[in-house]
Amino acid sequence: MDEQEIARRQWVATLHPQTTVWEITLACNMRCIHCGSSAEPLRKRKDELTTEEALDVVRQLKEIGTERIVFSGGEPFLRKDWEELAQEAARLDIIPSFISNGFLVNEKIADRINGLKKERTHIGLSIDGNEKVHDYIRQTKGSFKRVTRALEILQEKGIHHSVVTQVNRLNFGLLPEIRDHIFKRGIYCWQIQLASPWGRLAENRKLLLTPKEYLKLVEFIVEQRKIFGELVIGADDIGYYTELEAKIRPQGEWQGCHAGLRVLGLTSNGGVTGCLSLQQPQFIEGNIRKRRLADIWFDPGLFAYNRNFKEEYMEGFCKECPHHMKCRGGCKNTAFSFCGSLYDNDYCIFKVMLGKVKPRKLKIPKQAGPCSYHP
C-alpha cells in the first residue's frame, strides 16, 4: 500500500455524516408525478425496519457522528413510531428534522414535534405550485389547502419550517406566485431544486426543464436572493462556477458533492447510500441488517465515486472544464439521472453559458413499479 493510499484511508477514518436523510417508510398518502421513489398511497416495503431495528439505527448514527437526522419518506408521519425515533435522536443530542408533504401536519403533530424539545428541529414542506398545479402534481385534491394550513399551524406553534419546491415545466412559471404565497406564512427558507428524471418522473420526461430553461431558473434564484437574501437558496443541483455561483447558495462557491463525505442516505429497509437521491442499486453500499453502519461508513473501499475521486474519471465537457477538480461533475444525482454518468453534467450554468450542451437522448430505465428505483 503506497503512501497516498495510506493517507486516503486515514482521511476516511475522520469522516462523519453531518446530515443523514432517512426514508423511514416508503408508504405515502399521495402519488406525485415527480416522485423519485415511485411511492404510492399507503404502500410500504414488506421488509421495512422494525421499531427495534430503527431505534438501533439511530444509536448507530450517533456512533458515526451524525449531527442531524432528516426523517423522510414516502410520508414520514405515516410511520407510527416516527415520534419514538425522533425522541431517541433528541436524547442522543442529534437534531431531528422532517420532510413532509404536509397533508397530515395538524395541531397534534405540531405539538408532538415541539415536545421533542430540541433546538434547531425543523420541518420542510413541499409546495409545487398554485392550488390547481400543486394538486395535479400531487395527484391529491385538497393537498394545497392542507399544506397551506400546515404552514400556518407551524407558524402559530413557533416551529422552524421551510418550503421545498421541485421545479419542472408545470410550475416553472408559477415561482413568483409560490413565493408570495409561502412568504406570508413565516418560513425561514425556500429551497428551490431541479426535478430529476427518477421514478415516476421518468414516465413524464416532457416535464423536465431543458438546460436553457435551467439557466433561467438559476437567474431567477439569483434575482430573488438579491431581494430576499437567505430566505431563498438554490439546492445542490443548482449552479457551478460562473459569476453567479456565489450568489446562489449561502455557503458560496460549490465545493463538490458531499455524498458519502458529509451526507448519508438510508432506505426504509436498511439500505445505505451516500445520498438518498442516488437511487440505483449500484449506489447501495450495504445494508445495516447485514453489517454495522460504522463498518459500512468507514470502509475505505465504499463511496468510491467521491472518496476515491480521480481526475481521469471526468467525461465529456466536464473533463475539459477548468473547474473540474473542485466541481467533480456537480450534483451526482443530476449528472447520473440526466446524463448517465457521475462525471458529466449538462445542468451546469458554466457549460450552458458556453454553449457546450449538446442534445442527447436520456438514458432513463423504464419504470418497473413502486420501490424499483429505491432498492
FIZA-92297 format. One record per residue (C-alpha): residue number from 1; residue in one letter; chain; x, y negated, z. Coordinates in pm, 1 decimal, decimal comma, padded with zeros to 6 digits, always signed. Layout:
+------+------+-------+----------+----------+----------+
| resi | resn | chain |        u |        v |        w |
+------+------+-------+----------+----------+----------+
|  NUM |    A |     A |        X |        Y |        Z |
...
+------+------+-------+----------+----------+----------+
REM end
This chain:
+------+------+-------+----------+----------+----------+
| resi | resn | chain |        u |        v |        w |
+------+------+-------+----------+----------+----------+
|    1 |    M |     A | +00000,0 | +00000,0 | +00000,0 |
|    2 |    D |     A | +00156,6 | -00330,4 | -00110,2 |
|    3 |    E |     A | +00171,0 | -00646,4 | +00099,0 |
|    4 |    Q |     A | -00109,8 | -00813,0 | -00093,6 |
|    5 |    E |     A | -00349,3 | -00527,1 | -00021,8 |
|    6 |    I |     A | -00247,2 | -00518,9 | +00344,8 |
|    7 |    A |     A | -00322,5 | -00891,4 | +00368,6 |
|    8 |    R |     A | -00658,0 | -00841,7 | +00196,3 |
|    9 |    R |     A | -00758,4 | -00568,9 | +00442,0 |
|   10 |    Q |     A | -00658,7 | -00786,3 | +00734,5 |
|   11 |    W |     A | -00873,8 | -01064,3 | +00591,5 |
|   12 |    V |     A | -01172,7 | -00829,9 | +00550,2 |
|   13 |    A |     A | -01143,3 | -00744,8 | +00919,8 |
|   14 |    T |     A | -01201,3 | -01113,8 | +01004,9 |
|   15 |    L |     A | -01524,1 | -01149,8 | +00806,2 |
|   16 |    H |     A | -01866,0 | -01174,6 | +00966,3 |
|   17 |    P |     A | -02211,0 | -01241,3 | +00818,0 |
|   18 |    Q |     A | -02324,4 | -01581,5 | +00936,0 |
|   19 |    T |     A | -02667,1 | -01504,5 | +00789,4 |
|   20 |    T |     A | -02839,3 | -01171,1 | +00735,6 |
|   21 |    V |     A | -03154,0 | -01171,6 | +00525,4 |
|   22 |    W |     A | -03354,7 | -00866,5 | +00623,7 |
|   23 |    E |     A | -03652,4 | -00735,6 | +00432,8 |
|   24 |    I |     A | -03822,4 | -00574,9 | +00734,5 |
|   25 |    T |     A | -04106,6 | -00442,2 | +00518,2 |
|   26 |    L |     A | -04190,0 | -00425,9 | +00150,7 |
|   27 |    A |     A | -04560,2 | -00443,5 | +00233,4 |
|   28 |    C |     A | -04723,2 | -00765,1 | +00118,9 |
|   29 |    N |     A | -05066,1 | -00921,3 | +00105,0 |
|   30 |    M |     A | -05007,9 | -01071,2 | -00240,5 |
|   31 |    R |     A | -04891,9 | -00960,5 | -00584,5 |
|   32 |    C |     A | -04690,7 | -01258,8 | -00705,8 |
|   33 |    I |     A | -04599,6 | -01261,2 | -01072,3 |
|   34 |    H |     A | -04243,6 | -01370,9 | -00989,1 |
|   35 |    C |     A | -04177,4 | -01119,3 | -00710,5 |
|   36 |    G |     A | -03827,7 | -00976,3 | -00747,6 |
|   37 |    S |     A | -03913,0 | -00677,5 | -00528,1 |
|   38 |    S |     A | -04238,7 | -00592,0 | -00706,6 |
|   39 |    A |     A | -04413,2 | -00590,1 | -00369,1 |
|   40 |    E |     A | -04781,5 | -00503,2 | -00367,0 |
|   41 |    P |     A | -05069,7 | -00556,4 | -00124,6 |
|   42 |    L |     A | -05016,7 | -00351,6 | +00190,2 |
|   43 |    R |     A | -04786,7 | -00101,7 | +00019,0 |
|   44 |    K |     A | -04470,3 | -00035,4 | +00213,4 |
|   45 |    R |     A | -04193,3 | +00213,4 | +00160,5 |
|   46 |    K |     A | -04268,2 | +00553,8 | +00307,4 |
|   47 |    D |     A | -03926,2 | +00562,0 | +00474,1 |
|   48 |    E |     A | -03911,9 | +00218,2 | +00635,7 |
|   49 |    L |     A | -03715,2 | +00189,2 | +00956,3 |
|   50 |    T |     A | -03896,8 | +00271,7 | +01277,7 |
|   51 |    T |     A | -03912,3 | +00018,9 | +01561,1 |
|   52 |    E |     A | -03638,8 | +00203,7 | +01746,8 |
|   53 |    E |     A | -03416,4 | +00209,7 | +01438,1 |
|   54 |    A |     A | -03483,3 | -00156,6 | +01362,5 |
|   55 |    L |     A | -03401,4 | -00265,5 | +01718,4 |
|   56 |    D |     A | -03073,9 | -00077,8 | +01688,5 |
|   57 |    V |     A | -03005,3 | -00263,6 | +01363,8 |
|   58 |    V |     A | -03043,8 | -00593,7 | +01549,3 |
|   59 |    R |     A | -02784,0 | -00477,1 | +01802,1 |
|   60 |    Q |     A | -02552,4 | -00363,7 | +01523,5 |
|   61 |    L |     A | -02587,7 | -00702,3 | +01356,7 |
|   62 |    K |     A | -02472,2 | -00859,8 | +01681,0 |
|   63 |    E |     A | -02170,1 | -00629,4 | +01681,7 |
|   64 |    I |     A | -02050,6 | -00761,1 | +01344,6 |
|   65 |    G |     A | -02101,5 | -01125,1 | +01439,9 |
|   66 |    T |     A | -02431,7 | -01217,4 | +01275,2 |
|   67 |    E |     A | -02541,0 | -01567,2 | +01376,9 |
|   68 |    R |     A | -02884,3 | -01580,8 | +01213,4 |
|   69 |    I |     A | -03133,2 | -01316,1 | +01101,0 |
|   70 |    V |     A | -03387,8 | -01423,3 | +00842,3 |
|   71 |    F |     A | -03680,9 | -01183,2 | +00861,3 |
|   72 |    S |     A | -03825,5 | -01145,0 | +00514,0 |
|   73 |    G |     A | -04041,8 | -00911,0 | +00309,7 |
|   74 |    G |     A | -04273,9 | -00835,3 | +00142,1 |
|   75 |    E |     A | -04452,9 | -01035,8 | +00406,3 |
|   76 |    P |     A | -04268,1 | -01005,6 | +00740,6 |
|   77 |    F |     A | -04574,0 | -01078,2 | +00954,2 |
|   78 |    L |     A | -04738,3 | -00761,9 | +00822,1 |
|   79 |    R |     A | -04486,6 | -00559,9 | +01019,1 |
|   80 |    K |     A | -04649,7 | -00507,6 | +01358,7 |
|   81 |    D |     A | -04325,2 | -00517,7 | +01555,9 |
|   82 |    W |     A | -04183,0 | -00836,5 | +01399,8 |
|   83 |    E |     A | -04205,1 | -01019,7 | +01732,1 |
|   84 |    E |     A | -04022,7 | -00743,0 | +01916,6 |
|   85 |    L |     A | -03738,4 | -00754,4 | +01663,7 |
|   86 |    A |     A | -03720,7 | -01134,1 | +01683,7 |
|   87 |    Q |     A | -03720,4 | -01123,3 | +02064,2 |
|   88 |    E |     A | -03429,8 | -00881,1 | +02060,8 |
|   89 |    A |     A | -03238,1 | -01109,2 | +01825,3 |
|   90 |    A |     A | -03301,7 | -01409,5 | +02052,3 |
|   91 |    R |     A | -03198,2 | -01206,5 | +02358,3 |
|   92 |    L |     A | -02867,0 | -01133,4 | +02187,5 |
|   93 |    D |     A | -02819,3 | -01501,5 | +02100,5 |
|   94 |    I |     A | -02892,9 | -01450,6 | +01731,8 |
|   95 |    I |     A | -03116,8 | -01715,3 | +01576,9 |
|   96 |    P |     A | -03436,5 | -01555,2 | +01439,7 |
|   97 |    S |     A | -03592,4 | -01714,1 | +01132,0 |
|   98 |    F |     A | -03860,4 | -01617,0 | +00882,7 |
|   99 |    I |     A | -03952,7 | -01642,4 | +00516,2 |
|  100 |    S |     A | -04326,6 | -01606,7 | +00459,2 |
|  101 |    N |     A | -04598,1 | -01675,5 | +00206,0 |
|  102 |    G |     A | -04785,9 | -01844,4 | +00491,2 |
|  103 |    F |     A | -05116,8 | -01666,5 | +00445,0 |
|  104 |    L |     A | -05108,6 | -01510,3 | +00792,9 |
|  105 |    V |     A | -04949,4 | -01802,3 | +00976,2 |
|  106 |    N |     A | -05207,5 | -01927,8 | +01223,6 |
|  107 |    E |     A | -05200,1 | -02081,7 | +01571,8 |
|  108 |    K |     A | -05143,6 | -01743,2 | +01734,7 |
|  109 |    I |     A | -04840,5 | -01656,2 | +01524,3 |
|  110 |    A |     A | -04703,5 | -02008,5 | +01570,7 |
|  111 |    D |     A | -04733,8 | -01969,5 | +01949,2 |
|  112 |    R |     A | -04552,9 | -01635,4 | +01930,2 |
|  113 |    I |     A | -04270,9 | -01797,2 | +01733,0 |
|  114 |    N |     A | -04249,0 | -02073,5 | +01991,8 |
|  115 |    G |     A | -04245,4 | -01803,7 | +02257,8 |
|  116 |    L |     A | -03907,8 | -01684,7 | +02128,2 |
|  117 |    K |     A | -03765,9 | -01997,4 | +02293,9 |
|  118 |    K |     A | -03463,8 | -02004,3 | +02067,2 |
|  119 |    E |     A | -03330,6 | -02332,1 | +01930,6 |
|  120 |    R |     A | -03292,6 | -02364,6 | +01553,2 |
|  121 |    T |     A | -03556,7 | -02098,5 | +01488,3 |
|  122 |    H |     A | -03732,2 | -02192,4 | +01168,3 |
|  123 |    I |     A | -03977,4 | -02059,7 | +00914,4 |
|  124 |    G |     A | -03962,5 | -02114,5 | +00540,8 |
|  125 |    L |     A | -04290,1 | -02105,5 | +00346,9 |
|  126 |    S |     A | -04324,1 | -02056,1 | -00027,0 |
|  127 |    I |     A | -04517,3 | -02312,4 | -00230,6 |
|  128 |    D |     A | -04512,9 | -02271,9 | -00605,9 |
|  129 |    G |     A | -04743,6 | -02536,6 | -00749,6 |
|  130 |    N |     A | -05066,9 | -02722,7 | -00704,0 |
|  131 |    E |     A | -05368,3 | -02520,9 | -00591,3 |
|  132 |    K |     A | -05452,7 | -02378,0 | -00933,1 |
|  133 |    V |     A | -05097,5 | -02278,5 | -01028,1 |
|  134 |    H |     A | -04992,6 | -02161,2 | -00682,4 |
|  135 |    D |     A | -05295,5 | -01932,0 | -00650,8 |
|  136 |    Y |     A | -05230,9 | -01797,7 | -01001,9 |
|  137 |    I |     A | -04863,3 | -01727,5 | -00937,2 |
|  138 |    R |     A | -04952,7 | -01564,9 | -00604,9 |
|  139 |    Q |     A | -05248,2 | -01380,2 | -00761,1 |
|  140 |    T |     A | -05439,7 | -01464,8 | -00443,5 |
|  141 |    K |     A | -05733,2 | -01704,2 | -00436,5 |
|  142 |    G |     A | -05714,3 | -01940,6 | -00140,1 |
|  143 |    S |     A | -05341,2 | -01888,8 | -00085,0 |
|  144 |    F |     A | -05260,2 | -02256,7 | -00146,0 |
|  145 |    K |     A | -05508,4 | -02372,5 | +00114,9 |
|  146 |    R |     A | -05379,8 | -02114,9 | +00363,5 |
|  147 |    V |     A | -05012,8 | -02207,7 | +00321,6 |
|  148 |    T |     A | -05101,2 | -02577,2 | +00342,3 |
|  149 |    R |     A | -05281,9 | -02513,4 | +00670,9 |
|  150 |    A |     A | -04981,1 | -02312,4 | +00787,9 |
|  151 |    L |     A | -04757,3 | -02615,5 | +00728,3 |
|  152 |    E |     A | -04993,3 | -02829,0 | +00933,7 |
|  153 |    I |     A | -05001,4 | -02577,8 | +01218,9 |
|  154 |    L |     A | -04622,4 | -02555,3 | +01229,3 |
|  155 |    Q |     A | -04601,4 | -02933,9 | +01231,1 |
|  156 |    E |     A | -04852,4 | -02953,0 | +01517,1 |
|  157 |    K |     A | -04665,3 | -02686,6 | +01715,4 |
|  158 |    G |     A | -04325,3 | -02850,1 | +01666,2 |
|  159 |    I |     A | -04170,6 | -02555,6 | +01481,7 |
|  160 |    H |     A | -03896,2 | -02631,9 | +01229,3 |
|  161 |    H |     A | -04038,6 | -02545,6 | +00889,8 |
|  162 |    S |     A | -03924,2 | -02574,4 | +00532,4 |
|  163 |    V |     A | -04060,8 | -02504,6 | +00185,0 |
|  164 |    V |     A | -03904,6 | -02291,5 | -00085,6 |
|  165 |    T |     A | -04011,2 | -02330,5 | -00448,6 |
|  166 |    Q |     A | -03905,5 | -02085,6 | -00718,4 |
|  167 |    V |     A | -03912,3 | -02279,8 | -01041,8 |
|  168 |    N |     A | -04047,2 | -02135,5 | -01365,1 |
|  169 |    R |     A | -04226,5 | -02278,8 | -01667,7 |
|  170 |    L |     A | -04564,1 | -02273,5 | -01494,4 |
|  171 |    N |     A | -04459,9 | -02507,8 | -01213,8 |
|  172 |    F |     A | -04163,0 | -02698,4 | -01359,5 |
|  173 |    G |     A | -04378,3 | -02998,0 | -01449,2 |
|  174 |    L |     A | -04551,2 | -02991,4 | -01110,9 |
|  175 |    L |     A | -04244,8 | -03051,3 | -00892,5 |
|  176 |    P |     A | -04333,2 | -03417,2 | -00816,3 |
|  177 |    E |     A | -04683,7 | -03308,8 | -00715,1 |
|  178 |    I |     A | -04545,9 | -03033,0 | -00491,4 |
|  179 |    R |     A | -04303,3 | -03281,8 | -00334,4 |
|  180 |    D |     A | -04576,5 | -03530,7 | -00249,3 |
|  181 |    H |     A | -04793,6 | -03256,5 | -00101,3 |
|  182 |    I |     A | -04534,8 | -03098,3 | +00127,5 |
|  183 |    F |     A | -04357,4 | -03415,4 | +00242,9 |
|  184 |    K |     A | -04676,9 | -03521,6 | +00419,4 |
|  185 |    R |     A | -04654,0 | -03217,5 | +00642,4 |
|  186 |    G |     A | -04334,8 | -03257,4 | +00840,3 |
|  187 |    I |     A | -04096,2 | -03026,3 | +00658,2 |
|  188 |    Y |     A | -03726,4 | -03066,5 | +00729,6 |
|  189 |    C |     A | -03614,5 | -02925,8 | +00395,5 |
|  190 |    W |     A | -03740,0 | -02845,6 | +00045,3 |
|  191 |    Q |     A | -03522,9 | -02581,2 | -00119,8 |
|  192 |    I |     A | -03557,2 | -02562,2 | -00496,6 |
|  193 |    Q |     A | -03435,3 | -02249,9 | -00667,4 |
|  194 |    L |     A | -03441,4 | -02084,6 | -01006,8 |
|  195 |    A |     A | -03679,6 | -01794,5 | -01066,8 |
|  196 |    S |     A | -03479,0 | -01494,8 | -01188,6 |
|  197 |    P |     A | -03589,5 | -01202,8 | -01406,9 |
|  198 |    W |     A | -03608,3 | -00927,4 | -01149,6 |
|  199 |    G |     A | -03901,5 | -00711,6 | -01050,7 |
|  200 |    R |     A | -04237,3 | -00837,6 | -01172,9 |
|  201 |    L |     A | -04092,1 | -01145,8 | -01339,2 |
|  202 |    A |     A | -03906,1 | -00912,8 | -01573,5 |
|  203 |    E |     A | -04251,2 | -00848,6 | -01720,7 |
|  204 |    N |     A | -04315,6 | -01221,7 | -01758,6 |
|  205 |    R |     A | -03998,8 | -01338,5 | -01932,4 |
|  206 |    K |     A | -04175,6 | -01619,4 | -02116,2 |
|  207 |    L |     A | -04199,3 | -01795,9 | -01779,7 |
|  208 |    L |     A | -03820,8 | -01818,5 | -01737,3 |
|  209 |    L |     A | -03652,2 | -02155,6 | -01777,3 |
|  210 |    T |     A | -03409,3 | -02186,6 | -02064,7 |
|  211 |    P |     A | -03057,4 | -02314,4 | -01986,4 |
|  212 |    K |     A | -03154,5 | -02658,6 | -02123,1 |
|  213 |    E |     A | -03462,5 | -02667,9 | -01901,1 |
|  214 |    Y |     A | -03238,7 | -02560,9 | -01614,7 |
|  215 |    L |     A | -03024,3 | -02870,0 | -01674,3 |
|  216 |    K |     A | -03335,6 | -03085,6 | -01645,7 |
|  217 |    L |     A | -03413,0 | -02910,7 | -01316,6 |
|  218 |    V |     A | -03065,3 | -02994,6 | -01188,8 |
|  219 |    E |     A | -03114,8 | -03358,2 | -01287,3 |
|  220 |    F |     A | -03448,5 | -03363,6 | -01104,1 |
|  221 |    I |     A | -03283,7 | -03235,3 | -00784,6 |
|  222 |    V |     A | -03007,7 | -03495,4 | -00809,2 |
|  223 |    E |     A | -03261,8 | -03775,7 | -00852,2 |
|  224 |    Q |     A | -03469,6 | -03655,2 | -00559,3 |
|  225 |    R |     A | -03165,4 | -03633,1 | -00334,5 |
|  226 |    K |     A | -03082,9 | -03994,7 | -00416,5 |
|  227 |    I |     A | -03420,9 | -04088,0 | -00270,7 |
|  228 |    F |     A | -03483,4 | -03827,3 | -00001,0 |
|  229 |    G |     A | -03132,8 | -03715,1 | +00093,6 |
|  230 |    E |     A | -03111,5 | -03388,7 | +00284,6 |
|  231 |    L |     A | -03485,0 | -03329,8 | +00258,1 |
|  232 |    V |     A | -03413,3 | -03181,6 | -00085,0 |
|  233 |    I |     A | -03149,9 | -02919,3 | -00160,4 |
|  234 |    G |     A | -03060,4 | -02702,9 | -00455,3 |
|  235 |    A |     A | -03022,5 | -02333,3 | -00383,3 |
|  236 |    D |     A | -02708,9 | -02133,6 | -00461,6 |
|  237 |    D |     A | -02832,2 | -02067,3 | -00814,7 |
|  238 |    I |     A | -02820,3 | -02439,7 | -00897,6 |
|  239 |    G |     A | -02520,6 | -02638,2 | -01018,0 |
|  240 |    Y |     A | -02146,9 | -02579,5 | -01073,3 |
|  241 |    Y |     A | -01864,9 | -02818,3 | -01146,1 |
|  242 |    T |     A | -01965,8 | -03139,7 | -01313,6 |
|  243 |    E |     A | -02001,7 | -03486,7 | -01165,7 |
|  244 |    L |     A | -02345,2 | -03368,5 | -01047,3 |
|  245 |    E |     A | -02208,9 | -03086,8 | -00830,8 |
|  246 |    A |     A | -02150,2 | -03281,6 | -00511,2 |
|  247 |    K |     A | -02498,8 | -03434,9 | -00541,3 |
|  248 |    I |     A | -02690,7 | -03105,5 | -00541,1 |
|  249 |    R |     A | -02641,0 | -02944,3 | -00200,4 |
|  250 |    P |     A | -02545,4 | -03063,9 | +00148,9 |
|  251 |    Q |     A | -02217,3 | -02875,3 | +00162,3 |
|  252 |    G |     A | -02096,6 | -03040,2 | -00156,9 |
|  253 |    E |     A | -01889,3 | -02852,4 | -00412,1 |
|  254 |    W |     A | -01975,6 | -02490,1 | -00480,0 |
|  255 |    Q |     A | -01718,4 | -02252,3 | -00334,9 |
|  256 |    G |     A | -01837,1 | -01927,7 | -00488,6 |
|  257 |    C |     A | -02090,0 | -01661,1 | -00399,4 |
|  258 |    H |     A | -02090,1 | -01561,9 | -00031,0 |
|  259 |    A |     A | -02244,7 | -01216,5 | -00073,2 |
|  260 |    G |     A | -02051,0 | -00968,5 | +00138,2 |
|  261 |    L |     A | -01840,4 | -01252,5 | +00278,7 |
|  262 |    R |     A | -02068,9 | -01471,7 | +00489,2 |
|  263 |    V |     A | -02403,7 | -01324,9 | +00384,8 |
|  264 |    L |     A | -02555,6 | -00978,6 | +00423,0 |
|  265 |    G |     A | -02880,8 | -00827,4 | +00299,3 |
|  266 |    L |     A | -03077,8 | -00536,3 | +00445,5 |
|  267 |    T |     A | -03368,4 | -00345,7 | +00293,4 |
|  268 |    S |     A | -03656,7 | -00210,9 | +00496,3 |
|  269 |    N |     A | -03533,8 | +00146,1 | +00465,5 |
|  270 |    G |     A | -03180,5 | +00069,2 | +00580,5 |
|  271 |    G |     A | -03003,2 | -00021,4 | +00257,3 |
|  272 |    V |     A | -02707,0 | -00257,3 | +00293,8 |
|  273 |    T |     A | -02624,6 | -00509,2 | +00021,6 |
|  274 |    G |     A | -02412,2 | -00822,2 | +00006,2 |
|  275 |    C |     A | -02719,4 | -01031,1 | -00079,6 |
|  276 |    L |     A | -03083,2 | -00926,7 | -00070,7 |
|  277 |    S |     A | -03126,3 | -01077,1 | -00417,9 |
|  278 |    L |     A | -02881,7 | -00822,2 | -00561,0 |
|  279 |    Q |     A | -03142,6 | -00555,4 | -00612,8 |
|  280 |    Q |     A | -02990,0 | -00296,8 | -00843,6 |
|  281 |    P |     A | -02877,9 | +00038,8 | -00696,8 |
|  282 |    Q |     A | -02508,9 | -00027,0 | -00768,2 |
|  283 |    F |     A | -02512,4 | -00312,3 | -00516,6 |
|  284 |    I |     A | -02636,6 | -00098,7 | -00227,5 |
|  285 |    E |     A | -02315,3 | -00038,3 | -00032,6 |
|  286 |    G |     A | -02457,5 | +00219,3 | +00209,1 |
|  287 |    N |     A | -02742,9 | +00295,9 | +00445,4 |
|  288 |    I |     A | -02745,9 | +00244,3 | +00820,0 |
|  289 |    R |     A | -02913,0 | +00581,9 | +00868,1 |
|  290 |    K |     A | -02601,1 | +00746,8 | +00734,0 |
|  291 |    R |     A | -02327,4 | +00513,2 | +00856,0 |
|  292 |    R |     A | -02288,9 | +00247,7 | +01125,1 |
|  293 |    L |     A | -02329,1 | -00106,0 | +00998,0 |
|  294 |    A |     A | -01983,7 | -00206,4 | +01125,5 |
|  295 |    D |     A | -01827,3 | +00079,6 | +00929,0 |
|  296 |    I |     A | -02002,2 | -00040,3 | +00613,0 |
|  297 |    W |     A | -01932,9 | -00411,3 | +00665,1 |
|  298 |    F |     A | -01563,3 | -00370,2 | +00746,2 |
|  299 |    D |     A | -01495,2 | -00106,2 | +00480,8 |
|  300 |    P |     A | -01222,5 | -00267,3 | +00264,4 |
|  301 |    G |     A | -01346,8 | -00084,7 | -00043,5 |
|  302 |    L |     A | -01700,2 | -00225,2 | -00037,8 |
|  303 |    F |     A | -01848,7 | -00555,8 | -00163,8 |
|  304 |    A |     A | -01557,7 | -00544,6 | -00407,1 |
|  305 |    Y |     A | -01711,5 | -00792,3 | -00656,0 |
|  306 |    N |     A | -01633,1 | -01070,3 | -00407,1 |
|  307 |    R |     A | -01382,8 | -00923,9 | -00161,3 |
|  308 |    N |     A | -01150,9 | -00791,8 | -00428,1 |
|  309 |    F |     A | -01213,6 | -01053,5 | -00695,0 |
|  310 |    K |     A | -00953,6 | -01078,7 | -00970,1 |
|  311 |    E |     A | -00917,9 | -01334,6 | -01244,6 |
|  312 |    E |     A | -00935,3 | -01067,5 | -01512,8 |
|  313 |    Y |     A | -01293,6 | -00986,0 | -01406,8 |
|  314 |    M |     A | -01421,8 | -01304,1 | -01573,6 |
|  315 |    E |     A | -01606,8 | -01271,0 | -01903,4 |
|  316 |    G |     A | -01735,2 | -01492,2 | -02184,5 |
|  317 |    F |     A | -01701,3 | -01868,5 | -02144,8 |
|  318 |    C |     A | -01656,5 | -01823,1 | -01769,9 |
|  319 |    K |     A | -01318,1 | -01668,3 | -01847,6 |
|  320 |    E |     A | -01209,6 | -01988,7 | -02024,1 |
|  321 |    C |     A | -01363,8 | -02226,7 | -01771,5 |
|  322 |    P |     A | -01106,5 | -02429,4 | -01574,1 |
|  323 |    H |     A | -01312,8 | -02378,1 | -01257,8 |
|  324 |    H |     A | -01346,3 | -02000,7 | -01275,2 |
|  325 |    M |     A | -01118,9 | -01914,4 | -00982,4 |
|  326 |    K |     A | -01331,6 | -02123,0 | -00746,2 |
|  327 |    C |     A | -01669,3 | -02060,0 | -00904,4 |
|  328 |    R |     A | -01630,3 | -01689,2 | -00989,1 |
|  329 |    G |     A | -01936,5 | -01699,7 | -01213,7 |
|  330 |    G |     A | -02170,6 | -01888,5 | -00982,9 |
|  331 |    C |     A | -02462,7 | -01711,3 | -00821,4 |
|  332 |    K |     A | -02411,8 | -01338,5 | -00871,6 |
|  333 |    N |     A | -02783,8 | -01269,3 | -00877,5 |
|  334 |    T |     A | -02843,5 | -01526,1 | -01152,5 |
|  335 |    A |     A | -02545,5 | -01412,9 | -01357,7 |
|  336 |    F |     A | -02637,2 | -01046,1 | -01345,5 |
|  337 |    S |     A | -03012,4 | -01088,2 | -01392,0 |
|  338 |    F |     A | -02987,4 | -01320,0 | -01693,2 |
|  339 |    C |     A | -02656,5 | -01214,6 | -01849,7 |
|  340 |    G |     A | -02596,0 | -00856,4 | -01736,8 |
|  341 |    S |     A | -02260,0 | -00948,7 | -01582,7 |
|  342 |    L |     A | -02148,4 | -01069,7 | -01241,5 |
|  343 |    Y |     A | -01883,4 | -01285,8 | -01406,9 |
|  344 |    D |     A | -02058,5 | -01456,3 | -01698,7 |
|  345 |    N |     A | -02336,4 | -01702,7 | -01624,5 |
|  346 |    D |     A | -02542,4 | -01909,2 | -01870,7 |
|  347 |    Y |     A | -02714,3 | -02100,1 | -01588,2 |
|  348 |    C |     A | -02424,9 | -02330,8 | -01513,6 |
|  349 |    I |     A | -02450,5 | -02704,1 | -01577,7 |
|  350 |    F |     A | -02085,4 | -02726,3 | -01685,4 |
|  351 |    K |     A | -02143,6 | -02461,8 | -01951,6 |
|  352 |    V |     A | -02476,1 | -02608,6 | -02063,8 |
|  353 |    M |     A | -02344,4 | -02965,5 | -02089,1 |
|  354 |    L |     A | -02053,5 | -02846,5 | -02303,1 |
|  355 |    G |     A | -02295,0 | -02669,0 | -02537,7 |
|  356 |    K |     A | -02133,2 | -02331,5 | -02472,0 |
|  357 |    V |     A | -02451,1 | -02133,0 | -02404,0 |
|  358 |    K |     A | -02526,5 | -01901,6 | -02695,0 |
|  359 |    P |     A | -02863,1 | -01730,7 | -02747,6 |
|  360 |    R |     A | -02858,7 | -01381,9 | -02603,2 |
|  361 |    K |     A | -03111,5 | -01108,6 | -02552,0 |
|  362 |    L |     A | -03190,2 | -01049,8 | -02187,3 |
|  363 |    K |     A | -03076,6 | -00706,6 | -02074,1 |
|  364 |    I |     A | -03352,2 | -00650,2 | -01822,1 |
|  365 |    P |     A | -03460,4 | -00294,0 | -01735,9 |
|  366 |    K |     A | -03826,2 | -00211,9 | -01783,3 |
|  367 |    Q |     A | -04041,3 | -00229,0 | -01473,6 |
|  368 |    A |     A | -04087,7 | +00114,2 | -01318,8 |
|  369 |    G |     A | -04334,9 | +00036,8 | -01041,3 |
|  370 |    P |     A | -04313,7 | -00102,5 | -00687,6 |
|  371 |    C |     A | -03985,8 | -00059,8 | -00497,5 |
|  372 |    S |     A | -03791,7 | +00030,8 | -00812,1 |
|  373 |    Y |     A | -03595,1 | -00293,8 | -00800,5 |
|  374 |    H |     A | -03508,6 | -00255,6 | -00433,7 |
|  375 |    P |     A | -03379,2 | +00098,2 | -00370,6 |
+------+------+-------+----------+----------+----------+
REM end
